[in-house]
Each structure stands twice: as structure tokens, then as C-alpha cells.
Amino acid sequence: MRSMSLALPGCGMSEATSEIPPSDPFSLFEVWFGEAKASEPNDPNAMALATATPNGRPSVRMVLLKDRSHDGFVFYTNAASRKGEEIRANMHGALLFHWKSLRRQIRIEGPLEEVSEEEADNYFHSRPRNSQIGSAASDQSRPLPERRVYLDRVDAIAERYPEGDIPRPPHWTGFRLSPRRMEFWHDRANRLHDRRLFLREDEAEAWENTLLYP
């Protein structure tokens, strides 16, 4: 496909004609994620997670990417929290990575599935001990009468388990989003942004892709 060059102030020809390549989206994610880890000052694995109730009421919050493969993108949470309840009621979600240092973002959408108990155990016990204690003490998203109540629960669990790993609470687990839609966006001069969309019907299907108007 022929690219058309545009002679606009502050926009060189290479900037105008270059575009996100139509490569495998997982490989492209790895390239961008690697560059983000080198340039982002904090949490390059931070991503916005959007969920919705069965009747379509959306909510969004930041979580951390903890594992990734061709099977999908994994994060962990308290399944009794608002997001956990929404996920279990409507097993679809959307992710957004935004790397300000690179002026790039990636949007990912698809079905969610719960990780195995072994995966949840392994990740929970890979966390720092204090993080294990904090998660075990928290009724995430539930009303808290005062902060001291939570801190007392933290102290009680630390005393109960003075050394070694903390048992993983049964409600603490992980979810894997298997992408069906991945969109890569790169900021360009004069708002001539670059967008490429990858689509597939299910995991077995090959990816189709197209550029999008910005």
C-alpha cells in the first residue's frame, strides 16, 4: 500500500509516513512493554482495568500486570471486591496501558477466566510477606469504620503467623484476560496519530489487522 507524505509544519516525511507494523500483536506488545520498562519512571506494568455489571454499569481502576503470554494478561485481586464481583458476574473486561514517556497506549479487550489455585498460590507467596499480610487482612472495597481497625487486623495476622508464608485467603485470586481485540496507538505531530487494530474471534483464529483513522 502506497503511503502519502504530507508537508505539514513540524512534521517530517519519515514521521508522516511511518506506521505501526502489522506484526503479531503479542510480539509488538513485548517490544513496546520493553521500551516502557526502560523509560517509565513508575510502574510500567500499571494498566487500567474496566469491568461492568450484567446490566452494563461500568467501572474502571488501576491494577498491575503480573504475567503475560499468548494465553493472555494476568492480574490478581480480592474476588470479593467490587471488581471481583463484577468479573464473576460478567466475565469480560478491557485493559488500557498508557505510557506517557513514550506517548503510546495499548487497548486490550476480551473474555476473562480465573487462574488456577496453583497459580494463585504461587504468585501470592512470591509477594513480600507484608503484602501477603495486608491482603489477608483486607475486606477490599467494604466499608471501614476507621483505619485503626484495618491496622489491628494486620497486627493480629502478623502475630498469628510470626514467620513463613501467610495462607492465601480463598477469595484472593487472579484473572487472565484472553485478548480478542488489541489496539496500538502512537502519538504523532500535528495530531496525525498512528493506530492499528488487531482482531480475532477466538484464541484459535489468526489475527486480522487494519490501520484506523486517528
N, C-alpha and C positions, 0 to 999 in steps of 0.2 A: 504494500500500500504506500502510495506517494505521500510524503508529509509536506505541508505547505508552510513556508517560512513567512514570518510576519515581522515587518520592520517597525517595531514599536520602541519608543524611548526607554532605555534601561533594560531592554530585553534582547540579548544577543541571539544570533541564529542558532547556536547549539542549545541554548536554553529553550528556545521556541520549538525546536523540532524534536528534542529528546523526549522519550516517554517511558513509562513503567513497562518493563519487558513482559511478554506473555509466557512466563516460565511457570513451573509448578508453584502453586501458591505457598506450600509449606516451605519450599526452598527459599522463596522470596521472603517469607516471614523470617527465616533464620538469618538472612543477610541483614534485614532491617533491624531485627532484635539485637544482633551482634553489634551493630553500629550504635544502637541506643544505649547498650551497656557501657560503651566507651564514652558516650557524650552526655547522658542524662546525669544530673547531679544527685538525684534521689530516686530510688525505686523504679528502674526502667521496666520492671515486671508488673507495675501497677496498671490495672485496667478497670474501666467502668463495666459493671455487670447490670444489665437491665433484665428484669423479670416482670411478670404480670399475673394477676389473679385470673381465674377462669372466666370472669365477666369483663376482662380487658382493662382493669385498672393497673397502670404501670408503676414501677418504682425502679430507682437506679442508685447504685452506691459503688464505691471503690473497693476492689479486692486485689489479691496478689496472685499472679500466675505461678504455680508451683511445679507443674510438669507439663510437657508438651510432646507430642509425637504425631504421626499420621492418623492416630486414633482420635486425637482431639486435644483440647486445652483444659487443664485441671486446676481447680481451686478448692479450698477447704473452708468449712464453716460449721456453725452450730445449726443443725437441721431444724431445731425448734425455734429459730429466729424467724423474723418476718420473711427474709429472703428464702430460708429453707422451706418454710410452709408454702410460699408461693411456687417454688420449684416443684415440690412434690405434688402440688395441685395442678400444675401446668408445666410439663417437662420440656419447655423450650426457653431459650434465652438468647441474649445478644451481648457481645463484648466490644469494647472500644479501647484501643491503645492510642494514646496521643503523646507524641514525643516532641515537646516544644523546641528542644535544642536542635532537632533535625527538621522541624516544620513538616512532620509527617503524621499520618494516622492510619490505622487499620481497623475496619469494622468487620466483625465475625458474627454470623447468626447460624443457629442450628438447634437440634434436639439435645437434651441433657440426659445423662444417666448417672446413677450413683456409683462411686468406685467400690471395689471390693473391700470387705472388712480388713483383709491383709494389707491392702494399700493404705487404708486409713490408719491402721495401727502403725505401720512403718513410718508414715510421714509424721504422725502425732509424736512418736517417740524420737524422731530426729530433731524436734524443736528443742530450744533451750528449756531447761527444767522450769524456770519461772514462767515461761509462756505456756507450758503444759498446765501449771497450777492455775494461771489466770483463766485459761479456757475452761478448766474443770469447775471453777468457782462461779462462772458467769451464766446467768439465765438471759442470754443475749436477746436484746430488744424488749425485754419485760420491764415494767416499771420498777425503779429502785428508790426506796424511800429516802436514803441518804448514802453517800459514798462510803461511809464507815461500815455499813452493812456488808458491802462487797469486800472491803479490805479485811474484815473479820473472817469472812469465808475463805479468803486467800490464806490467811494465817492458820486457820483450822486445818486446811488441806495440807499445808506445809508441815504442820506438826504431826498429822496422821501418817504422812509418808516422809519421814525425815531424810531418806536417801533413796536413790534409784528413780526409775521412771514412775510417773503417775499413771494409774489406769485410765485409758481413754474412755471418756463418757460415751454411752451408747448413742447419744444424739449428735456427737461430733463426727463429721464425716466429710467426704469430698464429692465433687461432681465433675463430670467430664462433658464438655460441650463438643459435639462432633460437627464440624462446620459443613454447612450446605451453601453458604454464601460468604465470600471473603472479598472485601473491597479495600484497595490500597489507594491512598490519597497523598499527593506530594504538592506542597505549596510551590507556586511559581510566581515570577514577577508579573505585575500588572493584572493579578488575579486570573492568569491563564493556567489554572491549576491542572494537574495531571491526575486522572482517576482511571483505575482499571478494576473491573468487576469479574470475579470468578464464581461460577455457579455449577452445582451438581445436584441431582435428585436424591442420591443416597451415597453411602460410602463406596459402593462398588462401581459407581458411574465415573467416567472420565470428566475432568473439569472442562467446561466451556468458559470462554472469557471474551470480554469486549472492553474497549475504551468507553468512558462516559463523558458527556459534556460536563464541564465544571459547574 
